[in-house]
Amino acid sequence: MKMTKRTTILKDKAGKVKLPRVRTVLPPVPERFRKQSLESKTEASLQKVPRITNETVAEHRETVLKGARKYKYPLEHSKHMIVKITSAVLGVALVTFLVYTLLSLYKFQSTSEFTYRITQVVPFPVAKVGSNFVSYESYLFELRRYMHYYETQQKVDFDTDRGKGQLAAYKPQALQKVIDELYVKKLAKENGVSVSNSEVDAAVSALRIQNQLGNDDRELAAVTQKFFNWSLGDLKRRVKSELLAQKVAAKLDKTAYDKAQDVLKQVRGGGDFVALAGQYSDDIGTKGNGGQYADSAITVSTTSVHPTIVGQLQRMKVGDVSDVITTPTAFEIVKLLSDEGGKYKAAHIEVKFRPVTDFTAPLAKKQPSQRFITVEDIPAAPASNPQ
């Protein structure tokens, strides 16, 4: 049997259809649309913030580094290439400089200012004695002094054949001089001989006074620069070398020293100074005159008497006899005969000691030098060597 669904229709009093009330149920409002307080919002936001721990820091660091690695390796590669290229350029420049310098010094034997400055910085050797080297700088120091003097004072042109011949003749002397200086230093060390700065200063001061070059070193420095292209320090270097050679020769020539001490003993014992001068003095020019200097008015500017002797006379009284004085070439005993306001009359007994080359020669024979440049001895004698 077929069943039919019946619908009930409600009508009001007027006969109009009355619709049924429908009760609407709204769905719940999403949480994000709900009105929240500031505290609840803050609390909710804080809950969403990730907690910072060692693990999260490590993860973040790894993330950052991972993003930077793509730039790191190209930069490292570029940096390494820059270092390699720079090193290669510097290496080539250094090799070029070294080759140029070696050729200039040992093949062409350049004496230029630039080459000399290089030898002042880099200790290139010019010769060797045993385990010790003779610096190329010391050789050029001597050679350039000689060249400057003759170029400026004697107007010698070393580019001409005559000038080249003169320079070639002096080169062996200059080289031998600096080699001998090394032998002198070895002998000085073995015999406990040295030169103090005060001795050098005293010698330079005496040189200035003797040549009447003012009350300070400015004029002396100017003259030294003019004649030798030396500074005052260069002059002191040369003076110190000469003083050392003199002291070594005086120390090693015991025969001459003993003779001088014996003569002094005789003078102090009442011996006649005039007679002893005639008997023992090696000064041919004065021994026949009782040892009296030809200059009867010796002063601080007298060039014929060594400044050491003049300095000693200034400290003496008339009639006094000095101890043994060492000068560059001899032992001397001096007697002051008169003093007229700084003008002295004196006599001396001179006992020469052997030159230092008499002591360096045996050492050179025992320990011959090895030379790194070739300089030929030329028979023609060069012009006199300026001192």
Contacts in CASP RR format, 6 or more apart in sequence:
PFRMAT RR
TARGET T0000
AUTHOR 0000-0000-0000
METHOD contacts of the structure
MODEL  1
MKMTKRTTILKDKAGKVKLPRVRTVLPPVPERFRKQSLESKTEASLQKVP
RITNETVAEHRETVLKGARKYKYPLEHSKHMIVKITSAVLGVALVTFLVY
TLLSLYKFQSTSEFTYRITQVVPFPVAKVGSNFVSYESYLFELRRYMHYY
ETQQKVDFDTDRGKGQLAAYKPQALQKVIDELYVKKLAKENGVSVSNSEV
DAAVSALRIQNQLGNDDRELAAVTQKFFNWSLGDLKRRVKSELLAQKVAA
KLDKTAYDKAQDVLKQVRGGGDFVALAGQYSDDIGTKGNGGQYADSAITV
STTSVHPTIVGQLQRMKVGDVSDVITTPTAFEIVKLLSDEGGKYKAAHIE
VKFRPVTDFTAPLAKKQPSQRFITVEDIPAAPASNPQ
9 17 0 8 1.000
10 17 0 8 1.000
10 18 0 8 1.000
10 19 0 8 1.000
10 20 0 8 1.000
11 17 0 8 1.000
11 18 0 8 1.000
12 18 0 8 1.000
36 44 0 8 1.000
50 56 0 8 1.000
101 115 0 8 1.000
101 118 0 8 1.000
101 122 0 8 1.000
101 124 0 8 1.000
104 110 0 8 1.000
104 112 0 8 1.000
104 115 0 8 1.000
105 115 0 8 1.000
105 119 0 8 1.000
105 124 0 8 1.000
105 136 0 8 1.000
105 373 0 8 1.000
106 372 0 8 1.000
106 373 0 8 1.000
109 171 0 8 1.000
109 373 0 8 1.000
109 375 0 8 1.000
111 140 0 8 1.000
111 143 0 8 1.000
111 144 0 8 1.000
111 147 0 8 1.000
115 140 0 8 1.000
116 137 0 8 1.000
116 140 0 8 1.000
116 141 0 8 1.000
116 144 0 8 1.000
118 124 0 8 1.000
119 135 0 8 1.000
119 136 0 8 1.000
119 137 0 8 1.000
119 140 0 8 1.000
120 137 0 8 1.000
123 133 0 8 1.000
123 135 0 8 1.000
123 136 0 8 1.000
123 137 0 8 1.000
124 135 0 8 1.000
124 136 0 8 1.000
124 137 0 8 1.000
125 133 0 8 1.000
125 134 0 8 1.000
125 135 0 8 1.000
125 136 0 8 1.000
125 372 0 8 1.000
126 134 0 8 1.000
126 135 0 8 1.000
126 136 0 8 1.000
126 138 0 8 1.000
126 139 0 8 1.000
126 175 0 8 1.000
126 178 0 8 1.000
126 371 0 8 1.000
126 372 0 8 1.000
126 373 0 8 1.000
127 133 0 8 1.000
127 134 0 8 1.000
127 139 0 8 1.000
127 175 0 8 1.000
127 178 0 8 1.000
127 179 0 8 1.000
127 182 0 8 1.000
127 369 0 8 1.000
127 370 0 8 1.000
127 371 0 8 1.000
127 372 0 8 1.000
128 134 0 8 1.000
128 369 0 8 1.000
128 370 0 8 1.000
128 372 0 8 1.000
129 179 0 8 1.000
129 182 0 8 1.000
129 183 0 8 1.000
129 186 0 8 1.000
129 367 0 8 1.000
129 369 0 8 1.000
129 370 0 8 1.000
130 367 0 8 1.000
130 370 0 8 1.000
132 182 0 8 1.000
132 186 0 8 1.000
134 178 0 8 1.000
134 179 0 8 1.000
134 181 0 8 1.000
134 182 0 8 1.000
134 369 0 8 1.000
138 178 0 8 1.000
138 181 0 8 1.000
139 174 0 8 1.000
139 175 0 8 1.000
139 178 0 8 1.000
141 178 0 8 1.000
141 234 0 8 1.000
141 237 0 8 1.000
142 174 0 8 1.000
142 177 0 8 1.000
142 178 0 8 1.000
143 170 0 8 1.000
143 171 0 8 1.000
143 174 0 8 1.000
144 229 0 8 1.000
145 228 0 8 1.000
145 229 0 8 1.000
145 230 0 8 1.000
145 386 0 8 1.000
146 170 0 8 1.000
146 174 0 8 1.000
146 385 0 8 1.000
146 386 0 8 1.000
147 158 0 8 1.000
147 167 0 8 1.000
148 227 0 8 1.000
148 228 0 8 1.000
148 229 0 8 1.000
149 227 0 8 1.000
149 228 0 8 1.000
149 386 0 8 1.000
150 156 0 8 1.000
150 158 0 8 1.000
150 166 0 8 1.000
150 383 0 8 1.000
150 386 0 8 1.000
151 157 0 8 1.000
151 158 0 8 1.000
152 226 0 8 1.000
152 227 0 8 1.000
153 227 0 8 1.000
153 386 0 8 1.000
154 383 0 8 1.000
156 162 0 8 1.000
156 163 0 8 1.000
156 166 0 8 1.000
156 383 0 8 1.000
157 163 0 8 1.000
158 164 0 8 1.000
158 166 0 8 1.000
158 167 0 8 1.000
165 378 0 8 1.000
165 380 0 8 1.000
165 382 0 8 1.000
166 382 0 8 1.000
166 383 0 8 1.000
167 382 0 8 1.000
168 375 0 8 1.000
168 376 0 8 1.000
168 378 0 8 1.000
169 378 0 8 1.000
169 380 0 8 1.000
169 381 0 8 1.000
169 382 0 8 1.000
170 382 0 8 1.000
170 385 0 8 1.000
171 375 0 8 1.000
172 375 0 8 1.000
172 376 0 8 1.000
172 377 0 8 1.000
172 378 0 8 1.000
173 382 0 8 1.000
173 385 0 8 1.000
175 371 0 8 1.000
175 373 0 8 1.000
175 375 0 8 1.000
179 364 0 8 1.000
179 369 0 8 1.000
179 371 0 8 1.000
180 356 0 8 1.000
180 357 0 8 1.000
180 360 0 8 1.000
180 364 0 8 1.000
181 241 0 8 1.000
181 245 0 8 1.000
183 360 0 8 1.000
183 363 0 8 1.000
183 364 0 8 1.000
184 241 0 8 1.000
184 244 0 8 1.000
184 245 0 8 1.000
184 248 0 8 1.000
184 356 0 8 1.000
184 360 0 8 1.000
185 244 0 8 1.000
186 363 0 8 1.000
187 193 0 8 1.000
187 248 0 8 1.000
187 252 0 8 1.000
187 359 0 8 1.000
187 360 0 8 1.000
187 363 0 8 1.000
188 194 0 8 1.000
188 244 0 8 1.000
188 247 0 8 1.000
188 248 0 8 1.000
191 248 0 8 1.000
191 251 0 8 1.000
191 252 0 8 1.000
193 244 0 8 1.000
193 247 0 8 1.000
193 248 0 8 1.000
193 251 0 8 1.000
194 244 0 8 1.000
195 240 0 8 1.000
195 243 0 8 1.000
195 244 0 8 1.000
195 247 0 8 1.000
199 243 0 8 1.000
200 236 0 8 1.000
200 239 0 8 1.000
200 240 0 8 1.000
200 243 0 8 1.000
201 236 0 8 1.000
203 239 0 8 1.000
203 243 0 8 1.000
203 307 0 8 1.000
204 217 0 8 1.000
204 220 0 8 1.000
204 232 0 8 1.000
204 235 0 8 1.000
204 236 0 8 1.000
204 239 0 8 1.000
206 307 0 8 1.000
206 308 0 8 1.000
206 310 0 8 1.000
206 311 0 8 1.000
207 220 0 8 1.000
207 239 0 8 1.000
207 307 0 8 1.000
208 214 0 8 1.000
208 217 0 8 1.000
208 219 0 8 1.000
208 220 0 8 1.000
209 300 0 8 1.000
209 301 0 8 1.000
209 307 0 8 1.000
210 300 0 8 1.000
210 301 0 8 1.000
210 302 0 8 1.000
210 303 0 8 1.000
210 307 0 8 1.000
210 310 0 8 1.000
211 220 0 8 1.000
211 223 0 8 1.000
211 301 0 8 1.000
211 303 0 8 1.000
212 301 0 8 1.000
213 219 0 8 1.000
213 220 0 8 1.000
213 223 0 8 1.000
214 220 0 8 1.000
217 232 0 8 1.000
220 232 0 8 1.000
220 235 0 8 1.000
221 231 0 8 1.000
221 232 0 8 1.000
221 235 0 8 1.000
224 230 0 8 1.000
224 231 0 8 1.000
224 232 0 8 1.000
224 234 0 8 1.000
224 235 0 8 1.000
225 231 0 8 1.000
227 386 0 8 1.000
228 234 0 8 1.000
228 235 0 8 1.000
228 386 0 8 1.000
230 238 0 8 1.000
242 328 0 8 1.000
245 356 0 8 1.000
246 326 0 8 1.000
246 327 0 8 1.000
246 328 0 8 1.000
246 329 0 8 1.000
246 356 0 8 1.000
247 326 0 8 1.000
248 356 0 8 1.000
248 359 0 8 1.000
249 353 0 8 1.000
249 354 0 8 1.000
249 355 0 8 1.000
249 356 0 8 1.000
249 358 0 8 1.000
249 359 0 8 1.000
250 256 0 8 1.000
250 257 0 8 1.000
250 326 0 8 1.000
250 331 0 8 1.000
250 353 0 8 1.000
252 354 0 8 1.000
252 359 0 8 1.000
253 353 0 8 1.000
253 354 0 8 1.000
253 358 0 8 1.000
256 330 0 8 1.000
256 331 0 8 1.000
256 351 0 8 1.000
256 352 0 8 1.000
256 353 0 8 1.000
256 354 0 8 1.000
257 324 0 8 1.000
257 331 0 8 1.000
257 353 0 8 1.000
259 280 0 8 1.000
259 331 0 8 1.000
259 351 0 8 1.000
260 324 0 8 1.000
260 331 0 8 1.000
260 332 0 8 1.000
260 333 0 8 1.000
260 349 0 8 1.000
260 351 0 8 1.000
261 324 0 8 1.000
263 276 0 8 1.000
263 280 0 8 1.000
263 333 0 8 1.000
263 349 0 8 1.000
263 351 0 8 1.000
264 321 0 8 1.000
264 323 0 8 1.000
264 324 0 8 1.000
264 333 0 8 1.000
266 276 0 8 1.000
267 273 0 8 1.000
267 276 0 8 1.000
267 321 0 8 1.000
267 333 0 8 1.000
267 335 0 8 1.000
267 349 0 8 1.000
268 321 0 8 1.000
273 290 0 8 1.000
273 291 0 8 1.000
273 321 0 8 1.000
273 335 0 8 1.000
273 347 0 8 1.000
273 349 0 8 1.000
274 290 0 8 1.000
274 291 0 8 1.000
274 347 0 8 1.000
275 290 0 8 1.000
276 349 0 8 1.000
277 286 0 8 1.000
277 287 0 8 1.000
277 288 0 8 1.000
277 290 0 8 1.000
277 291 0 8 1.000
277 347 0 8 1.000
277 348 0 8 1.000
277 349 0 8 1.000
278 287 0 8 1.000
278 288 0 8 1.000
278 290 0 8 1.000
278 291 0 8 1.000
280 349 0 8 1.000
280 351 0 8 1.000
281 287 0 8 1.000
281 290 0 8 1.000
281 291 0 8 1.000
281 348 0 8 1.000
281 349 0 8 1.000
281 350 0 8 1.000
281 351 0 8 1.000
282 330 0 8 1.000
282 350 0 8 1.000
282 351 0 8 1.000
282 352 0 8 1.000
283 291 0 8 1.000
283 348 0 8 1.000
283 350 0 8 1.000
285 294 0 8 1.000
286 292 0 8 1.000
286 293 0 8 1.000
286 294 0 8 1.000
286 347 0 8 1.000
286 348 0 8 1.000
286 350 0 8 1.000
290 347 0 8 1.000
291 347 0 8 1.000
291 348 0 8 1.000
291 349 0 8 1.000
292 337 0 8 1.000
292 345 0 8 1.000
292 346 0 8 1.000
292 347 0 8 1.000
293 304 0 8 1.000
293 305 0 8 1.000
293 345 0 8 1.000
293 346 0 8 1.000
293 347 0 8 1.000
293 348 0 8 1.000
294 304 0 8 1.000
295 302 0 8 1.000
295 304 0 8 1.000
295 305 0 8 1.000
296 345 0 8 1.000
297 340 0 8 1.000
297 343 0 8 1.000
297 344 0 8 1.000
297 345 0 8 1.000
298 305 0 8 1.000
298 310 0 8 1.000
298 313 0 8 1.000
298 343 0 8 1.000
298 344 0 8 1.000
298 345 0 8 1.000
298 346 0 8 1.000
299 310 0 8 1.000
299 342 0 8 1.000
299 343 0 8 1.000
299 344 0 8 1.000
300 307 0 8 1.000
300 310 0 8 1.000
300 311 0 8 1.000
300 314 0 8 1.000
302 310 0 8 1.000
306 327 0 8 1.000
306 328 0 8 1.000
308 325 0 8 1.000
308 326 0 8 1.000
308 327 0 8 1.000
309 325 0 8 1.000
309 327 0 8 1.000
309 332 0 8 1.000
309 334 0 8 1.000
309 346 0 8 1.000
309 348 0 8 1.000
310 344 0 8 1.000
312 322 0 8 1.000
312 325 0 8 1.000
312 334 0 8 1.000
313 334 0 8 1.000
313 336 0 8 1.000
313 339 0 8 1.000
313 344 0 8 1.000
313 346 0 8 1.000
314 342 0 8 1.000
316 322 0 8 1.000
316 334 0 8 1.000
316 336 0 8 1.000
317 336 0 8 1.000
317 339 0 8 1.000
318 336 0 8 1.000
318 337 0 8 1.000
318 338 0 8 1.000
318 339 0 8 1.000
319 335 0 8 1.000
319 336 0 8 1.000
319 337 0 8 1.000
320 335 0 8 1.000
320 336 0 8 1.000
321 333 0 8 1.000
321 334 0 8 1.000
321 335 0 8 1.000
322 332 0 8 1.000
322 333 0 8 1.000
322 334 0 8 1.000
322 335 0 8 1.000
323 333 0 8 1.000
324 331 0 8 1.000
324 332 0 8 1.000
324 333 0 8 1.000
325 331 0 8 1.000
325 332 0 8 1.000
325 333 0 8 1.000
325 334 0 8 1.000
326 332 0 8 1.000
329 352 0 8 1.000
329 353 0 8 1.000
329 355 0 8 1.000
330 350 0 8 1.000
330 351 0 8 1.000
330 352 0 8 1.000
330 353 0 8 1.000
331 350 0 8 1.000
331 351 0 8 1.000
331 352 0 8 1.000
331 353 0 8 1.000
332 348 0 8 1.000
332 349 0 8 1.000
332 350 0 8 1.000
332 351 0 8 1.000
333 348 0 8 1.000
333 349 0 8 1.000
334 346 0 8 1.000
334 347 0 8 1.000
334 348 0 8 1.000
335 346 0 8 1.000
335 347 0 8 1.000
335 348 0 8 1.000
336 344 0 8 1.000
336 345 0 8 1.000
336 346 0 8 1.000
337 344 0 8 1.000
337 345 0 8 1.000
337 346 0 8 1.000
337 347 0 8 1.000
338 344 0 8 1.000
338 345 0 8 1.000
339 345 0 8 1.000
END
